[in-house]
Amino acid sequence: MRQELAIQIKESKSLLTAKEAKVAEKRAQLAQVTIESQVLQKEFERLAAIVQTARDSKIDRLLQEKGSLERAVGDLMQKNKIIQVLLSLREQEKVLATRLQELAISIARRLSDQKARYFEAVSMVQKYTVHFLHNDLPLEERFKLARNVDLAPETNTFAVDGRNQFSASSMTYLKNSIHFALLFASLELPFFRYPRLIICDNIEDKGMTPERSRNFQRNLVALSKASNVGHQIIFTTSMVDSSLDTPEFTVGPNYVDGLKTLGVKATITAPTPS
């Protein structure tokens, strides 16, 4: 929509410029026609008021000179109009040049601010990701020693201290850490365009042990409670931590053997004998 509006504005400005140029041209023509009309009107009035059959040669010469002077005056007036239009255009050019310079400075400043915010946002996400990694169980040594998490949102890639190959369960833990780090980073940075809501279906996968999953849940709840910014976290797990299995945190039943998510009971009807 922004691009469409920009195109429409550009087209409107182009049409307006063309119309303004045409108006300026017509005004110049009108001035010329007005001058000529005034000259002819005066000549007509002179001829109508003075009817003479014989003219003195001196008077004829003076009249010719008068006509020449009147035409010269008309030409000078026309040139003066053109000069006024040019001066007006030069003033507009100065105003537009100043405006262009202001816009260039504003764009450069906004790009600089945007870049600074980008690095601030990535740094905050890295901070919370490293927090989750350091608080993981001692199953992945590189997580405990992690110093930096490289994130590349444009290519959807990440690495811990330059490495992006880990066990399946550790990869799941790392991805969860990054996902939830985005939420907690948004709680600290007001400019973060994030809905302060995260929904994660089944936070454990690929062989993650119950204790590792429960440890992650406890760390997650601890960070959530420490924040004073309103937010919501929804996730499902088949390995809920006992300290969190309370009405304060859980919603709905615990689906185990004998209690399925779809409680549909089939009814078999015997066929009717023909």
Backbone torsions as a table, in degrees:
resi	resn	phi	psi	omega
1	MET	NA	-39.9	178.9
2	ARG	-62.4	-42.2	178.8
3	GLN	-65.4	-41.8	179.6
4	GLU	-62.1	-44.2	177.5
5	LEU	-62.7	-39.4	179.5
6	ALA	-62.7	-41.8	178.9
7	ILE	-63.5	-44.6	179.9
8	GLN	-63.1	-41.3	178.8
9	ILE	-63.0	-43.5	-179.8
10	LYS	-61.4	-44.6	179.4
11	GLU	-63.5	-42.1	-179.8
12	SER	-62.8	-41.7	179.3
13	LYS	-65.0	-38.8	179.0
14	SER	-63.7	-44.7	178.1
15	LEU	-63.8	-41.4	-179.6
16	LEU	-63.4	-40.8	179.0
17	THR	-62.4	-43.5	179.6
18	ALA	-63.3	-41.8	-179.8
19	LYS	-67.5	-39.1	178.9
20	GLU	-63.9	-39.9	178.1
21	ALA	-63.4	-40.8	179.6
22	LYS	-66.0	-39.9	178.3
23	VAL	-63.0	-43.4	178.9
24	ALA	-60.3	-41.6	179.3
25	GLU	-64.0	-43.7	-179.7
26	LYS	-65.6	-37.7	178.4
27	ARG	-63.7	-40.5	178.2
28	ALA	-63.3	-42.9	178.1
29	GLN	-63.9	-39.5	179.4
30	LEU	-62.8	-41.7	178.8
31	ALA	-60.7	-43.3	179.7
32	GLN	-63.1	-45.8	-179.8
33	VAL	-64.1	-38.1	179.9
34	THR	-63.7	-43.9	179.3
35	ILE	-62.2	-47.2	180.0
36	GLU	-62.1	-39.5	179.1
37	SER	-63.8	-40.7	178.6
38	GLN	-64.1	-42.6	178.9
39	VAL	-61.5	-46.1	-179.9
40	LEU	-65.2	-38.2	179.4
41	GLN	-63.3	-42.9	178.5
42	LYS	-64.8	-40.9	178.8
43	GLU	-63.5	-40.5	178.9
44	PHE	-64.3	-44.3	-179.7
45	GLU	-63.9	-38.6	179.1
46	ARG	-63.5	-45.6	-179.1
47	LEU	-68.0	-35.5	180.0
48	ALA	-70.2	-33.0	-177.4
49	ALA	-81.3	-30.4	-176.3
50	ILE	-120.0	106.9	177.0
51	VAL	-107.0	114.4	179.6
52	GLN	-139.8	145.9	-176.2
53	THR	-92.3	-28.4	-178.3
54	ALA	-124.6	133.7	-179.6
55	ARG	-117.3	142.0	175.1
56	ASP	-72.2	139.6	-177.8
57	SER	-60.7	-32.5	179.0
58	LYS	-68.2	-40.2	178.7
59	ILE	-64.9	-41.0	178.8
60	ASP	-60.8	-41.8	179.8
61	ARG	-64.5	-41.4	178.7
62	LEU	-64.3	-38.6	179.2
63	LEU	-65.3	-39.4	177.9
64	GLN	-64.4	-42.1	177.5
65	GLU	-62.9	-39.1	178.3
66	LYS	-61.0	-43.9	178.7
67	GLY	-61.8	-41.8	179.0
68	SER	-62.9	-43.2	179.3
69	LEU	-64.7	-39.3	179.0
70	GLU	-63.8	-41.3	176.9
71	ARG	-64.5	-39.4	178.6
72	ALA	-63.8	-40.4	177.6
73	VAL	-62.7	-41.9	178.5
74	GLY	-61.4	-42.2	178.1
75	ASP	-62.6	-42.7	179.5
76	LEU	-64.3	-39.0	178.1
77	MET	-64.4	-39.7	178.5
78	GLN	-64.2	-43.7	178.3
79	LYS	-63.8	-37.3	178.1
80	ASN	-62.4	-40.0	176.7
81	LYS	-60.4	-44.0	-179.9
82	ILE	-63.1	-41.8	179.3
83	ILE	-62.1	-41.3	179.2
84	GLN	-62.9	-39.6	177.9
85	VAL	-64.6	-42.7	179.6
86	LEU	-63.7	-42.3	178.1
87	LEU	-62.2	-39.8	178.3
88	SER	-64.3	-41.3	178.7
89	LEU	-65.8	-36.1	178.7
90	ARG	-66.3	-39.2	177.0
91	GLU	-63.8	-41.8	177.0
92	GLN	-62.9	-38.4	179.0
93	GLU	-62.3	-41.6	178.5
94	LYS	-63.2	-43.5	179.4
95	VAL	-62.4	-44.6	-179.6
96	LEU	-66.7	-37.4	178.2
97	ALA	-64.1	-41.2	177.1
98	THR	-63.6	-42.5	-179.8
99	ARG	-64.5	-41.1	178.0
100	LEU	-61.8	-40.6	178.5
101	GLN	-64.9	-41.6	178.0
102	GLU	-62.5	-42.1	179.6
103	LEU	-65.8	-39.5	178.7
104	ALA	-62.8	-41.9	178.1
105	ILE	-65.5	-42.0	-179.8
106	SER	-63.6	-42.7	179.6
107	ILE	-64.0	-43.5	179.5
108	ALA	-62.4	-40.6	179.4
109	ARG	-66.2	-42.4	-179.9
110	ARG	-65.8	-39.8	177.5
111	LEU	-63.8	-39.1	178.2
112	SER	-65.2	-43.4	178.3
113	ASP	-64.2	-40.4	179.8
114	GLN	-63.2	-41.7	179.5
115	LYS	-65.2	-41.9	179.4
116	ALA	-63.6	-41.1	179.0
117	ARG	-67.1	-36.1	178.7
118	TYR	-60.6	-48.6	-179.5
119	PHE	-66.0	-34.8	177.1
120	GLU	-66.0	-40.9	179.8
121	ALA	-65.9	-45.8	179.8
122	VAL	-62.8	-40.1	179.2
123	SER	-62.3	-39.9	-179.8
124	MET	-68.6	-39.7	177.1
125	VAL	-63.6	-42.4	177.6
126	GLN	-60.1	-40.7	-179.0
127	LYS	-58.9	-48.7	-178.1
128	TYR	-73.0	-32.9	176.8
129	THR	-63.4	-45.9	178.0
130	VAL	-62.3	-36.1	177.3
131	HIS	-58.8	-47.1	178.6
132	PHE	-63.3	-40.8	-178.4
133	LEU	-65.2	-42.2	-179.8
134	HIS	-67.6	-25.7	-179.3
135	ASN	-96.6	11.2	175.6
136	ASP	-75.3	161.5	174.5
137	LEU	-65.5	155.7	-177.9
138	PRO	-72.5	61.5	-179.7
139	LEU	-107.5	-26.2	-179.8
140	GLU	-126.3	106.3	-173.9
141	GLU	-60.5	-37.7	-178.0
142	ARG	-65.9	-27.6	177.3
143	PHE	-67.8	-43.4	-179.0
144	LYS	-65.4	-30.5	-177.6
145	LEU	-99.9	6.2	-175.5
146	ALA	-58.7	133.2	177.6
147	ARG	-114.3	-28.7	-176.6
148	ASN	-149.0	139.3	175.4
149	VAL	-115.8	113.9	-178.6
150	ASP	-85.6	122.7	-179.7
151	LEU	-116.9	136.4	176.4
152	ALA	-131.6	84.4	-176.8
153	PRO	-58.8	-32.1	-177.0
154	GLU	-67.2	-25.3	177.8
155	THR	-113.4	2.0	178.6
156	ASN	56.0	46.1	179.1
157	THR	-127.0	160.0	-179.9
158	PHE	-154.9	162.1	179.4
159	ALA	-158.4	149.9	177.5
160	VAL	-105.5	110.4	-177.1
161	ASP	52.2	41.0	176.9
162	GLY	86.4	-2.5	-178.7
163	ARG	-112.6	136.6	179.5
164	ASN	-129.1	19.1	177.8
165	GLN	-119.0	115.1	178.8
166	PHE	-139.0	178.6	176.7
167	SER	-63.5	161.7	-177.1
168	ALA	-58.8	-44.2	-179.0
169	SER	-67.8	-37.4	178.9
170	SER	-67.8	-35.9	176.6
171	MET	-63.2	-40.8	177.0
172	THR	-62.5	-43.7	179.5
173	TYR	-62.7	-41.5	-179.5
174	LEU	-65.1	-43.9	179.4
175	LYS	-63.1	-42.9	177.4
176	ASN	-60.9	-41.1	-179.2
177	SER	-60.7	-42.1	-179.7
178	ILE	-68.5	-43.2	-179.1
179	HIS	-59.3	-48.4	-178.1
180	PHE	-74.9	-25.4	175.7
181	ALA	-64.0	-34.6	176.3
182	LEU	-60.2	-43.1	179.1
183	LEU	-62.7	-51.4	-175.1
184	PHE	-68.5	-30.0	174.8
185	ALA	-65.5	-38.5	179.9
186	SER	-66.5	-26.0	178.8
187	LEU	-73.2	-25.6	-179.6
188	GLU	-91.1	-29.8	-175.6
189	LEU	-108.9	108.3	-176.4
190	PRO	-59.7	-29.0	-177.4
191	PHE	-78.7	-5.8	-177.2
192	PHE	-65.5	121.3	-180.0
193	ARG	-86.8	82.6	-177.4
194	TYR	-144.0	141.2	-173.0
195	PRO	-75.7	5.4	-177.0
196	ARG	56.5	33.6	178.5
197	LEU	-142.7	136.4	175.7
198	ILE	-136.8	135.8	177.9
199	ILE	-124.2	118.9	-176.4
200	CYS	-127.4	119.7	-178.8
201	ASP	-92.4	111.8	175.9
202	ASN	65.6	87.3	-175.8
203	ILE	-75.5	-12.7	177.2
204	GLU	-111.3	143.9	-178.1
205	ASP	-167.4	169.8	174.2
206	LYS	56.9	42.7	173.8
207	GLY	82.4	16.6	178.1
208	MET	-67.1	134.7	-177.9
209	THR	-75.1	153.2	179.5
210	PRO	-57.0	-42.9	-177.2
211	GLU	-65.4	-34.8	178.0
212	ARG	-67.1	-42.5	178.8
213	SER	-64.6	-43.3	-178.8
214	ARG	-67.6	-35.1	176.3
215	ASN	-63.0	-42.1	177.5
216	PHE	-62.5	-40.8	178.9
217	GLN	-61.6	-42.7	-179.5
218	ARG	-65.0	-42.8	177.3
219	ASN	-62.2	-39.4	-179.8
220	LEU	-62.9	-47.2	-179.1
221	VAL	-66.2	-37.6	179.6
222	ALA	-61.6	-44.6	178.2
223	LEU	-66.4	-37.7	179.4
224	SER	-62.9	-44.1	-179.7
225	LYS	-68.0	-29.6	-177.8
226	ALA	-73.3	-16.3	-178.1
227	SER	-88.6	140.9	176.4
228	ASN	-103.0	13.5	177.7
229	VAL	-101.4	131.6	-179.3
230	GLY	-60.5	131.6	178.4
231	HIS	-159.7	172.8	179.9
232	GLN	-141.7	135.8	178.7
233	ILE	-123.3	125.9	177.5
234	ILE	-127.1	122.3	175.1
235	PHE	-146.7	155.4	177.4
236	THR	-110.3	149.2	178.9
237	THR	-155.4	146.9	173.4
238	SER	-100.7	6.8	-178.1
239	MET	-131.1	50.7	-175.2
240	VAL	-63.3	138.7	178.2
241	ASP	-71.2	139.4	-175.5
242	SER	-61.5	-34.4	-179.2
243	SER	-70.9	-16.1	-179.9
244	LEU	-105.7	-4.6	-178.5
245	ASP	-83.1	63.6	-178.3
246	THR	-133.3	161.3	179.4
247	PRO	-58.2	-22.0	179.0
248	GLU	-64.5	-32.1	-173.8
249	PHE	-116.1	-31.6	-172.6
250	THR	-96.7	151.0	178.2
251	VAL	-133.0	130.7	176.5
252	GLY	84.1	176.0	-177.1
253	PRO	-78.4	165.5	175.3
254	ASN	-95.2	113.1	-174.9
255	TYR	-83.3	112.6	179.5
256	VAL	-127.8	-176.1	176.8
257	ASP	-58.1	128.9	-178.0
258	GLY	95.8	-18.2	176.9
259	LEU	-129.1	95.4	-174.9
260	LYS	-91.7	162.6	178.9
261	THR	-67.7	-29.8	176.2
262	LEU	-110.3	103.2	-178.8
263	GLY	-87.4	62.8	-178.0
264	VAL	-100.7	125.0	177.8
265	LYS	-104.2	124.3	-178.8
266	ALA	-81.2	142.6	177.1
267	THR	-118.8	120.9	-178.7
268	ILE	-102.3	123.1	-179.9
269	THR	-101.2	128.1	179.8
270	ALA	-66.3	141.1	-179.5
271	PRO	-66.8	145.1	179.1
272	THR	-80.1	125.3	-179.4
273	PRO	-62.8	139.3	-179.3
274	SER	-83.2	NA	NA
